[in-house]
């Protein structure tokens, strides 16, 4: 189509066809990536859930909000005890502590890695003497259940009077079974 001589209606139709075809191609690539790039169907389902999560503004359960691969939380905890609970939870889940930093002003950051090489970035920010904000970043295509499990284990180690449970899900990470 010669765009210099085209009528506005023809240009609008051409633009609409281009946008539609781009959308179809993007959707096809996403489906292909979700089904073909992973080695098992479970990972494809989890990745599909992550893609749906990307479209949502935030998935919230109580004081936690998961969005774009990041789980944000606010907890009543003392900073030093919370950081110690992070270390205990990481050790319990056999996550390797790759690097960590504490600026001495109430901001702690660390990078954890699992046996398959997936990286988890964790940050703790002291807001008051008994309030800490936590962000667990598993990446856009990371596992939300993993982030919630890690947060649940941190909470357990901060308050060991909680009963032990068998596992964590994306919906009931704060409940005890």
N, C-alpha and C positions, 0 to 999 in steps of 0.2 A: 504494500500500500504506500502510495506517495503521500506523505503527511503534509507536504506543502500545498497540495491542491485539494485535500480532503475537506469535507464539510464538518462542522462541529459535531453533528450527530454521529458521523462515521468515526471521528476521533474518540468520542465517548464510548462507542461500542468496542473499538479496538482496545481502549484502556480497560474496559470491563473484562474483555476476554483475557487480557494479559494478567490482570489481578486474579481472576478465577483460576487460570492455569497455574499461576504461581502458588496459590493456596492449595490446589490439588497436589502439586509436586511436593510442597512442604509437608503436607499430611502423609503422602505416600512414603517420603523419606523417613518421617518420624515413625511410622508403622514398621517400615523395614528395619530401622535401627533398633526398635524395641524388640522385635521378634528375631531378627537375624544376628544382631551383634552380641546377644547374650547366649550363654551356653545352655541355659535351662529355662523352662517356661515360667518358673517362679520368679526369676529375675526379670523376665519380660513383664509380668504382672506388676511387680514392684516398681519397675520403671514407668509403666503406664500410670500407676498411682502417683508417681512423682510428677509426671507431665500434667496430670489433672491438678495436682497441688500447685504447679506453676501458674495455672490459669486462675486459681482461687486467690483471693486477697490474703487470707490467713485462715489456718485451721487452728481453732483454739479449744483447749480443754482445760478449764480452770485458769490457773495462773501461767500456763504455758501457751506459747503461740509458735506454730511451725509454719515457715514460709520460705520459699526459695532455698531449701536445704539448710535452713538455720532454725534451731529451736531456742527460743528466748524464754527465760524464766526469771521470776523474782522470788526469793526465798528468805524466810526469817532465819538467819544464821550469822554467826560471827565469822569474819573474814578468814582468820587463821584456821579455824576448825573446818570451814568450808573447803579451803585449799587442801587441807590434810585429807578430807573426804574424797576430793578429786583424785588424789594419789592412790588412796585405798581402792576406789572403784576401778581405776585404770589397771591396777595390779590384779584385782579380782577377775576382771574380764580379759586378762592377759594382753592388754594393749601396751605397746612399747612407747615409752616417753622419749620422743625424738629431741625436742628442745622445749625449754621453758624460760620464762622471764617474769620477774616481779619487780615493778618499778619502785617499791617501797612506799608508794602513795595510795595503795589499795587497788592496784590493777595487776592481775595475774593472767598470763597467757601461756598456753602450752600447745604442742602438736603431738598427737598420738597417732600410731599406725597399727593396723591389724596385721594378721599373718598373710593376708592376700595383698597387702600394700596400700589399702585404702587409708586415706588420711582424714583425721578428725582434728579440727582446730577448736580449742576450747578457751573461752575467756571469762574471767570473773572480775566484777567491778564492785568494790565496796561503796555502798551509798550512804549508810549510816553504821553505827556500831553493831546493829543487829539486822541489817538488810543488805543482801548481796544480789546483784543481777548476774545471770549466767547466760552465755551464748555458746551453743554447741553447733558448729558448722560442719556438716557432712558433705557439703557440695550440692549443686543443683540436682545431680542424679544419685546422690547418696541415699542411704537407708534411714527413713524416718523412724522405724522401730528401733534401730541401733541407737540413734540419738536419744530417744525416749528411755530406752533401757539404761544407757549411761547416766542420764539425769536421775532416774529412779534409784540406781545404785549409789550415786553421790548422796542423794537424800537419805538413803538407808544408813550409810556410813556416818553421816552427820547426826542422825538420830537412830541409834541401833536398837531402840525399843520397838521399832516396827517389826511386824512378823515377816519372816522370809516367804517369798512367793516363788512359783515355779517359772514364770516367764513374764514378758511384757508384750503388750499389744499397742497399736497406735491409738486406741480409744480409751484404754483404762490404765494408762501408765501410772497414775497416781493412786489407784485403788489397790487394796490388798485382797488377794483371793485366798 
